[in-house]
Amino acid sequence: MAQRKGLIIALVGFAIAMLGAIAGFAGFQIEEQWLSISGFAITVMGVAIGFIGIVYGWITGGEHAITGSGEAARELRNKIGRLWK
């Protein structure tokens, strides 16, 4: 379930990035600097959310999907778990 939740977070993040890229392109075409800059900022934020979703899915249950990295994923999950205590 957590793996699926991570995938959904990643998809939402990359969808936000796509919308930001479209807004930035539109701002560039109509020569509105504020729209271009805000589109770039939205794109960066969306990519960051997408990668957070990927890492979240990997930490919470996707360690078996990546061959040979199960122990590293468990260690990382434990380290993050200690931070939240």
C-alpha positions as CSV (number, residue, x, y, z in Angstrom):
1,M,0.0,0.0,0.0
2,A,2.8,2.4,0.9
3,Q,4.5,1.7,-2.4
4,R,1.4,2.6,-4.2
5,K,1.0,5.8,-2.1
6,G,4.6,6.7,-3.1
7,L,3.8,6.2,-6.7
8,I,0.7,8.4,-6.5
9,I,2.8,11.2,-4.8
10,A,5.4,10.9,-7.5
11,L,2.8,11.1,-10.3
12,V,1.1,14.1,-8.7
13,G,4.5,15.8,-8.4
14,F,5.5,15.2,-12.0
15,A,2.0,16.4,-13.1
16,I,2.6,19.6,-11.2
17,A,6.0,19.8,-13.0
18,M,4.3,19.4,-16.3
19,L,1.8,22.2,-15.6
20,G,4.7,24.4,-14.4
21,A,6.6,23.8,-17.7
22,I,3.5,24.7,-19.7
23,A,3.0,27.9,-17.7
24,G,6.7,28.8,-18.2
25,F,6.5,28.2,-21.9
26,A,3.3,30.3,-22.1
27,G,5.0,33.1,-20.2
28,F,8.0,32.9,-22.5
29,Q,5.8,33.1,-25.6
30,I,3.8,36.1,-24.4
31,E,6.9,37.7,-22.9
32,E,5.6,37.9,-19.4
33,Q,8.6,37.5,-17.1
34,W,6.6,36.8,-13.9
35,L,4.7,34.0,-15.6
36,S,8.0,32.4,-16.8
37,I,9.6,32.7,-13.4
38,S,6.6,31.3,-11.6
39,G,6.3,28.5,-14.1
40,F,9.9,27.6,-13.5
41,A,9.4,27.6,-9.7
42,I,6.3,25.4,-10.1
43,T,8.3,23.0,-12.3
44,V,11.1,22.7,-9.7
45,M,8.6,22.2,-6.9
46,G,6.8,19.5,-8.9
47,V,10.0,17.6,-9.7
48,A,11.0,17.8,-6.0
49,I,7.6,16.4,-5.0
50,G,7.9,13.7,-7.6
51,F,11.3,12.6,-6.3
52,I,10.0,12.7,-2.7
53,G,7.3,10.3,-3.8
54,I,9.8,8.0,-5.4
55,V,12.0,7.9,-2.3
56,Y,9.0,7.5,0.0
57,G,7.7,4.5,-2.0
58,W,11.2,3.0,-2.0
59,I,11.7,3.5,1.8
60,T,8.3,2.3,2.9
61,G,8.1,-0.9,0.9
62,G,9.9,-0.9,-2.4
63,E,13.2,-2.2,-1.2
64,H,12.5,-5.6,-2.8
65,A,12.0,-4.0,-6.2
66,I,15.6,-2.9,-6.4
67,T,17.9,-5.9,-6.4
68,G,20.5,-6.1,-3.7
69,S,19.5,-2.9,-1.9
70,G,17.0,-4.3,0.7
71,E,19.4,-3.9,3.6
72,A,20.3,-0.3,2.6
73,A,16.6,0.6,2.3
74,R,15.9,-0.9,5.8
75,E,18.8,1.1,7.3
76,L,17.6,4.3,5.7
77,R,14.1,3.6,6.9
78,N,15.4,3.0,10.4
79,K,17.4,6.3,10.3
80,I,14.4,8.3,9.2
81,G,12.2,6.6,11.8
82,R,14.6,7.6,14.5
83,L,14.4,11.2,13.3
84,W,10.6,11.2,13.8
85,K,10.7,9.9,17.3
